[in-house]
Amino acid sequence: MASRRSFLRRGLGAAAAVSAAPWLGGPARAANLRDSGYRGIWFTLGQKSTYGDKYSGGLGTYTANHVPMAIYAKEADKTFFVYGGSRGGQRYLLDMISYYDHRKGVVPRPVIVHDKKGVDDPHDNPSLSIDPLGHLWVFVSGRAKARPGFIYRSREPYSIDDFELVREGEFTYPQPRWIEGQGFLFLFTKYTKGRELYYATSADGRVWSPDTKFAGMGGHYQTSQQIGRKVITAFNYHPGGNVDKRTNLYYLSSDDFGRTWRNVGGEAVTLPLSEPANPALVHDYAADGRLVYIHDLGLDAAGRPVILYTTSAGYAPGPGGDPRWWTVAHWNGTAWDYTELTRANHNYSTGMLCIEQDEWRVFGPSEKGPQPVGSGGELAIWSSRDSGRTWSRQRDITRGSACNHNYIRHPVNAHPDFYGYWADGDPDKLSPSHLYFTNKAGDKVWQLPYDMAGDEAAPVLVKP
């Protein structure tokens, strides 16, 4: 612990030399209140067509661009996780944090870190980081300039009892990464000329570098992953700023705290990226007439990237977008290999990728659900033992559900007893949204208590 403290003292000195980012001021404070159960936010975008909404349902673990949302802390033997909760199960967003205590097998009453004051949009969901001293950092997403983002820090290590507001500013889709020995490398989006990608750094989470534009080709959605001190990201682009035309696939990485970003071949690129044809391009899906919806990514045993995403023929739900494919792109050292795992029912049916030594697995809502045209479905595990060349369905995680499951998320340093978690909900109409988690094998599912009478409760085993 002493070495961690000395690191932070060094970090504070470095941070003081960095100019502060243009953060906004405001009256917001941490709510620090306990809720009486785990109730996910239900949401509809309201863009309906013949085959239902563009996306809707239980979106407590939405989006794939909010990462990480869960982290296993070995020191505390707890998996900490954040989610978009709701006030009394209604359309009222609360940014929540809690943990699963692996030693005791219980969860506490979750904490309301931030009350969104009537906002019902899960684009304002939180993401999570933990610093070397064990302080929990909750990054609450904003939405353009209309709603600012917020950064909170727990006052005590590995404790959800009390949070302080550290910063308020303009960011959406927060992706904080704590880099050992250096601090936060924070990837996020600003609505400048479309949804453009930015990053900033901080040694202590309080004083930040100026925002640096990462990509501005009309707009982008990205997700990222961290492996040691290396951060990798995959993103698409929006022709003319139109998110319904999202296409192409790009990849970059940095192992020097964001000072240099390199493509898959190791070539340093000049930022910001401003043209669709650039050295980060993985595949020109625009030329194929295909849309791209990115789920997750990782590195194989040789340190080569693997990207999970869906391709589609159209932005609206229903047969006009078919064929939709769950797809994996893998860099083999000289070229990208592409494999279509299985057909997808919806553009926003979203899963997670797990690279596990000689086995790669995808957990996701790939199976027909009770609302088959809406986003989500029944969860299954797909497995590959030949570096993604062939895939087979290994196991169903859920079956016979009342509502679709969606947006299963993989914790950082995942414990085998809490390997993925998600929410359910009816995409066709307002419904309760429950939260669940599964083990590494995917043969057990627990539901978090929707209502709690006491201060702690054991999750309910719904799939023995």
C-alpha positions in Angstrom: 0.0 0.0 0.0 2.9 2.3 0.7 4.1 2.1 -2.8 0.6 3.0 -4.1 0.6 6.1 -1.9 4.0 7.2 -3.1 2.8 6.7 -6.6 -0.2 9.0 -6.0 2.1 11.6 -4.5 4.2 11.6 -7.6 1.0 11.7 -9.7 -0.3 14.8 -8.0 2.8 16.7 -8.7 2.6 15.7 -12.4 -1.0 16.7 -12.6 -0.3 20.2 -11.2 1.8 20.9 -14.2 -1.0 20.1 -16.7 -3.5 22.8 -17.7 -7.1 22.2 -16.5 -9.7 21.2 -19.0 -12.7 23.6 -19.6 -15.0 22.0 -17.1 -18.4 23.5 -16.4 -19.6 24.6 -12.9 -22.9 23.6 -11.4 -24.8 22.8 -8.2 -24.8 19.0 -8.6 -23.8 16.9 -5.7 -23.5 13.2 -5.0 -26.9 11.8 -3.9 -25.3 9.1 -1.6 -28.7 7.6 -0.9 -29.5 3.9 -0.7 -32.3 2.5 -2.9 -34.5 -0.4 -1.8 -33.7 -2.7 -4.7 -32.2 -3.3 -8.1 -34.5 -1.8 -10.8 -33.1 -1.1 -14.2 -34.1 1.8 -16.4 -36.6 1.1 -19.2 -36.4 3.2 -22.3 -37.8 3.8 -25.7 -36.1 6.0 -28.3 -39.5 6.7 -29.8 -38.4 6.0 -33.4 -41.1 3.5 -34.3 -41.7 1.7 -37.6 -43.7 -1.2 -38.8 -41.5 -3.6 -36.8 -41.2 -1.7 -33.6 -38.9 0.8 -32.1 -35.3 1.4 -33.3 -34.3 0.3 -29.8 -36.1 0.0 -26.5 -36.4 -2.2 -23.5 -34.4 -2.7 -20.3 -31.3 -0.7 -20.8 -29.7 -0.6 -17.4 -26.3 -1.8 -18.8 -26.6 0.2 -22.1 -24.5 1.2 -24.1 -21.5 -0.7 -25.5 -19.8 2.6 -25.4 -20.0 2.9 -21.6 -17.0 0.9 -20.4 -16.0 -0.4 -18.0 -19.2 -0.9 -16.1 -18.0 -3.6 -13.7 -14.6 -4.4 -12.1 -13.6 -7.3 -9.8 -11.4 -6.0 -6.9 -9.4 -8.9 -5.5 -8.3 -6.9 -2.5 -11.9 -6.6 -1.4 -13.1 -9.8 -3.0 -16.0 -7.9 -4.5 -17.3 -7.2 -8.0 -18.2 -3.5 -8.1 -20.7 -2.6 -10.9 -22.7 0.4 -12.0 -25.9 0.6 -14.0 -28.8 2.8 -15.0 -31.4 2.4 -12.3 -34.9 3.8 -12.1 -37.0 5.5 -9.4 -39.6 2.9 -8.4 -39.3 1.1 -11.7 -40.5 4.2 -13.6 -38.9 6.1 -16.4 -36.7 8.2 -14.2 -32.9 7.6 -14.4 -30.7 7.1 -11.3 -27.0 6.5 -11.8 -26.3 3.5 -9.4 -23.4 1.6 -7.9 -23.2 -1.6 -5.9 -21.1 -4.7 -5.5 -21.4 -8.5 -5.2 -19.6 -9.7 -2.1 -18.1 -13.0 -3.2 -17.1 -14.1 0.4 -20.6 -13.5 1.8 -22.6 -14.2 -1.4 -24.8 -11.1 -0.9 -25.4 -7.6 -2.4 -26.1 -4.5 -0.3 -28.8 -2.0 -1.1 -27.5 -0.1 -4.1 -26.3 3.5 -3.8 -27.7 6.4 -5.9 -24.5 8.2 -6.9 -26.3 10.7 -9.1 -30.0 11.7 -9.5 -30.6 12.8 -13.1 -33.6 14.9 -12.0 -36.2 13.6 -14.4 -34.0 12.5 -17.3 -35.1 9.0 -18.4 -32.4 8.4 -21.1 -29.8 5.6 -20.5 -27.3 7.5 -22.6 -26.6 9.1 -19.2 -25.7 5.8 -17.7 -22.4 5.6 -15.7 -19.1 3.8 -16.2 -16.5 2.8 -13.5 -12.9 2.8 -12.6 -10.8 2.0 -9.5 -7.5 3.7 -8.7 -4.5 2.0 -7.0 -5.7 3.0 -3.5 -9.1 1.3 -4.1 -11.1 4.5 -4.6 -14.1 4.0 -6.8 -14.5 6.5 -9.6 -18.0 6.8 -11.3 -18.1 8.7 -14.6 -21.8 9.7 -15.2 -22.4 10.4 -18.9 -23.9 13.6 -20.1 -25.6 14.3 -23.4 -24.1 17.0 -25.7 -24.2 20.4 -24.1 -27.7 20.0 -22.8 -26.7 17.8 -19.9 -23.2 17.8 -18.5 -21.3 14.7 -17.4 -20.0 14.2 -13.8 -17.1 12.5 -12.2 -17.5 11.1 -8.6 -14.9 9.5 -6.3 -15.6 7.4 -3.3 -14.3 8.9 -0.1 -13.1 5.6 1.3 -11.4 2.7 -0.6 -13.6 -0.1 -1.8 -16.6 1.6 -0.2 -19.9 2.8 -1.9 -21.1 4.6 1.2 -20.1 8.1 0.3 -19.0 9.9 -2.9 -17.7 13.3 -3.6 -18.3 15.3 -6.8 -14.9 15.8 -8.4 -15.6 17.3 -11.9 -18.5 18.4 -14.1 -18.0 18.7 -17.8 -19.0 17.9 -21.4 -18.6 14.3 -22.1 -20.8 11.4 -23.4 -20.0 7.6 -23.6 -17.3 7.7 -20.9 -14.5 5.2 -21.1 -12.0 5.8 -18.2 -8.9 3.7 -18.1 -6.5 3.8 -15.1 -3.0 3.2 -16.4 -0.6 1.9 -13.8 2.0 4.5 -12.9 0.4 7.3 -14.9 -3.3 7.9 -14.1 -6.5 8.2 -16.2 -6.6 7.9 -19.9 -10.2 8.9 -20.6 -11.8 8.3 -23.9 -15.2 10.0 -24.5 -17.4 11.7 -27.1 -18.3 15.4 -27.6 -21.1 16.7 -29.9 -18.9 19.1 -31.8 -19.3 18.3 -35.5 -21.3 15.2 -35.0 -20.4 12.7 -32.3 -16.6 13.2 -32.4 -14.1 11.2 -30.3 -11.8 12.8 -27.7 -9.5 11.9 -25.0 -7.9 13.5 -21.9 -5.5 12.5 -19.3 -5.1 13.1 -15.6 -2.6 11.8 -12.9 -5.1 12.3 -10.1 -8.6 12.6 -11.6 -8.9 16.2 -10.5 -6.6 18.1 -12.8 -7.0 17.2 -16.4 -5.2 17.9 -19.7 -7.1 19.8 -22.4 -9.4 17.6 -24.5 -7.7 16.2 -27.6 -9.8 15.3 -30.6 -9.2 11.7 -31.6 -11.5 11.4 -34.7 -13.8 13.7 -36.5 -15.0 12.3 -39.8 -18.7 13.3 -39.3 -19.2 11.3 -36.1 -18.3 8.0 -34.5 -19.2 5.3 -31.9 -16.4 3.5 -30.3 -15.7 1.0 -27.6 -12.4 0.3 -26.0 -10.5 -2.3 -23.9 -7.4 -2.2 -21.7 -4.8 -4.9 -21.4 -2.1 -3.9 -18.9 -0.9 -0.4 -20.0 -2.2 -0.8 -23.5 -5.6 0.7 -24.5 -7.2 -0.5 -27.7 -10.3 1.0 -29.5 -12.6 0.0 -32.3 -14.9 2.6 -33.9 -17.1 3.3 -36.9 -18.0 6.5 -38.7 -21.2 8.4 -39.6 -21.3 9.7 -43.1 -22.5 13.2 -43.1 -23.0 13.0 -39.4 -25.9 10.6 -39.8 -25.9 7.9 -37.2 -28.3 5.8 -39.2 -25.6 5.4 -41.8 -22.9 4.3 -39.4 -20.4 2.1 -41.3 -16.8 1.1 -41.7 -14.6 -0.4 -39.0 -11.5 1.2 -37.5 -8.9 0.1 -35.0 -6.1 1.9 -33.0 -4.0 1.3 -29.9 -1.8 3.2 -27.5 0.7 1.9 -24.9 2.2 5.3 -23.9 -0.7 7.0 -22.1 -2.2 8.3 -25.3 0.8 10.2 -26.6 1.0 7.9 -29.7 -1.8 6.0 -31.4 -0.9 3.2 -33.8 -2.8 1.2 -36.3 -2.8 -2.6 -36.4 0.5 -2.6 -38.3 2.2 -0.5 -35.7 2.3 2.7 -37.8 1.8 5.9 -35.8 -1.2 7.9 -37.0 -1.7 11.6 -37.0 -4.7 12.8 -35.0 -7.4 13.8 -35.4 -8.5 11.4 -38.1 -10.4 13.5 -40.5 -11.0 11.4 -43.6 -12.8 8.0 -43.8 -9.9 6.5 -45.8 -7.1 6.5 -43.2 -4.5 4.2 -41.8 -6.8 3.0 -39.0 -9.3 1.5 -41.4 -10.0 -2.2 -40.9 -12.7 -2.7 -43.5 -14.6 -0.4 -45.9 -18.1 -1.5 -45.1 -19.5 1.6 -46.9 -18.3 0.0 -50.1 -20.2 -3.1 -49.2 -23.4 -1.2 -48.4 -23.3 -2.5 -44.8 -23.8 -0.8 -41.4 -21.6 -1.5 -38.4 -22.6 -1.8 -34.7 -19.7 -2.5 -32.5 -20.0 -4.7 -29.4 -16.6 -5.5 -27.8 -13.0 -6.2 -28.5 -9.9 -7.8 -27.1 -6.4 -9.2 -27.8 -5.6 -12.8 -28.6 -2.7 -14.7 -26.9 -0.3 -13.2 -29.4 -1.5 -9.7 -28.7 -3.5 -9.3 -31.9 -6.9 -7.6 -31.9 -10.2 -9.3 -32.1 -13.4 -7.2 -32.6 -17.0 -8.3 -32.1 -19.7 -6.4 -34.0 -22.9 -6.7 -36.0 -23.3 -5.8 -39.7 -26.7 -4.9 -41.1 -28.4 -3.9 -44.3 -30.5 -1.1 -42.7 -30.9 1.0 -39.5 -34.6 0.1 -38.9 -35.7 -3.1 -37.2 -37.4 -5.8 -39.2 -36.5 -7.7 -42.4 -35.3 -4.6 -44.2 -32.0 -4.9 -42.3 -31.5 -8.5 -43.1 -29.2 -10.3 -43.3 -27.8 -9.1 -40.0 -24.7 -11.0 -38.8 -22.8 -11.3 -35.6 -19.3 -10.9 -36.9 -15.7 -11.3 -35.6 -12.7 -9.6 -37.2 -9.3 -11.0 -36.2 -5.8 -9.7 -37.2 -3.7 -12.7 -38.0 -0.5 -10.8 -38.2 -0.6 -10.0 -41.9 -4.3 -9.5 -42.7 -7.8 -9.3 -41.1 -9.9 -12.5 -41.0 -13.7 -12.1 -40.9 -16.1 -14.7 -39.6 -19.9 -14.5 -39.4 -21.0 -16.4 -36.2 -24.7 -16.4 -36.6 -27.6 -14.3 -37.7 -28.7 -11.4 -35.5 -32.3 -10.4 -35.0 -31.7 -6.7 -34.3 -29.0 -4.1 -34.7 -29.0 -3.4 -31.0 -28.8 -7.0 -29.7 -25.5 -6.6 -28.0 -23.0 -9.1 -26.4 -19.5 -9.5 -25.0 -16.3 -11.1 -26.2 -14.1 -13.2 -23.9 -10.6 -14.3 -25.0 -9.7 -17.2 -22.8 -6.4 -18.7 -23.6 -7.1 -21.4 -26.3 -10.9 -20.6 -26.4 -12.7 -17.5 -27.5 -16.3 -17.1 -26.4 -19.1 -14.7 -27.2 -21.9 -14.2 -24.7 -25.0 -12.5 -26.2 -28.7 -12.4 -27.1 -28.3 -14.4 -30.3 -31.4 -16.6 -29.7 -35.1 -15.9 -30.3 -36.6 -14.2 -27.4 -40.2 -13.6 -26.2 -40.3 -10.3 -28.2 -38.5 -11.7 -31.3 -38.5 -8.5 -33.4 -37.4 -6.2 -30.6 -33.8 -5.6 -29.4 -32.3 -8.4 -27.3 -33.5 -12.0 -26.9 -32.4 -15.2 -25.1 -28.7 -15.3 -24.1 -26.3 -18.0 -25.4 -22.6 -18.7 -25.5 -20.8 -19.2 -28.7 -17.3 -20.9 -28.7 -14.3 -21.1 -31.0 -11.1 -23.1 -30.5 -9.5 -22.2 -33.8 -8.8 -18.5 -33.3 -12.3 -17.5 -34.5 -12.3 -19.4 -37.8 -15.3 -21.5 -36.8 -17.9 -21.1 -34.1 -20.5 -23.3 -32.4 -23.2 -22.6 -29.9 -21.9 -23.9 -26.6 -24.8 -23.3 -24.2 -28.0 -21.4 -23.6 -27.7 -19.0 -20.7 -31.4 -18.1 -20.6 -34.5 -19.9 -21.8 -38.2 -19.5 -21.5 -37.9 -15.8 -20.4 -40.8 -13.4 -20.0 -38.8 -10.5 -21.5 -35.8 -10.0 -23.8 -32.3 -9.9 -22.3 -29.7 -7.5 -23.7 -26.4 -5.7 -23.2 -24.5 -8.4 -21.3 -21.3 -6.8 -20.0 -18.0 -8.4 -19.0 -16.3 -7.1 -15.8 -12.6 -6.2 -15.8 -10.6 -9.0 -14.1 -13.9 -10.9 -14.0 -14.4 -13.4 -11.2 -15.7 -16.8 -12.4 -18.8 -16.4 -10.2 -19.7 -13.0 -11.7 -18.6 -13.2 -15.3 -21.2 -11.2 -17.1 -24.2 -9.1 -16.1 -27.2 -7.6 -17.9 -30.8 -6.4 -17.7 -34.1 -7.6 -19.2 -37.2 -5.8 -20.3 -40.0 -5.8 -22.8 -39.0 -3.8 -25.9 -42.6 -3.5 -26.9 -44.0 -1.8 -23.8 -43.0 -0.3 -20.5 -42.1 -3.2 -18.1 -40.1 -3.8 -15.0 -36.4 -4.4 -15.7 -34.5 -6.9 -13.6 -30.7 -7.2 -13.4 -28.9 -10.6 -13.6 -25.4 -12.1 -13.6 -24.0 -15.4 -14.7 -20.9 -17.4 -13.9 -18.0 -18.2 -16.3 -19.6 -21.5 -17.4 -22.9 -19.8 -18.1 -24.8 -22.7 -16.5 -26.1 -20.6 -13.6 -28.0 -17.3 -13.5 -28.8 -15.1 -10.5 -31.3 -12.3 -10.4 -30.6 -9.3 -8.2 -33.4 -8.5 -5.8 -35.9 -6.1 -7.3 -37.2 -5.2 -3.8 -35.2 -5.5 -0.5 -36.5 -5.5 3.0 -33.1 -5.5 4.7 -29.6 -4.0 4.2 -28.3 -7.0 2.3 -29.8 -9.9 0.3 -28.6 -12.9 -1.5 -29.3 -12.9 -5.3 -31.9 -15.4 -6.4 -30.6 -18.4 -8.3 -33.0 -18.6 -11.3 -31.1 -21.1 -13.3 -29.6 -23.8 -11.2 
